[in-house]
Amino acid sequence: MRSEPVRRRAMPKYLQVADDVLGQIRSGALRPGRQVPSESELMARCGVSVGTVRKAMAEIRTSGLVETLHGKGSYVVAPPPVRRKSSDRFRRSHWTGGEDTHLGVAVKVSVLYVGPAAAPPGIADRLGVAPGARVLARRRLSFSDGTPAEESTSYLPWGLTEEIPELLAENPGPGGIYARLEDRGHELAEFVETVRARPGHSYT
């Protein structure tokens, strides 16, 4: 098996330049909204010709991670949002593979918090409890191909934790909390997801 330095030396120069820039984007060194180094900067830094840099930029643009604006330069763009169809992603046939594996992207979920919380007014109304009542909150951060894509919070009546103690586990098992609810006879007839977008980091 070739080592990384040997593999890179075997690559054409323009692919080496493209690989360097894409590596910075994927590592977060170049974040969405930031300008990609100009042709002259890449020529000086990589010791290549303008033709090589332009071939590299053409390769970079095919990744979908960079957008070139005429007269303004090339900028890193945010990755496309994770598209999810609620009626499909909770199907029992997906329980063994994770809720987003069928979307064709690598999804990792990090559990931020599982435990009691005071029910916010809107949540309290949906759960049929008083505002501030004790409920179970499950906060998670989802990564799509290594990029943070969504922070989500699920709320459940606290009484269910006595009936279904698995709801308090970080990993409640195949199919997650929805599967555990159905295991105990709580049929899930409809899913309504409320999604809010908020600004991320500021770029100057």
Buried (B, 14 or more C-beta within 10 A) or exposed (E): EEEEEEEEEEEEBBBBBBBBBBEBBBEEEBBBBBBBBEBEEBBEEBEBEEEBBEBBBEBBBEEEBBEBEEEEEBBBBEBEEBEBEEEEBBEEEBBEEBBBEBBEBEBBBEEBEBEEBEBBEEBBEEBEBEEEBBBBBBBBBBBBEBBEBBEBEBBBBBEBBEEBEBBBEEEBEEBBBBBBBBEEEEEEEEEEEEEEEEEEEEEE
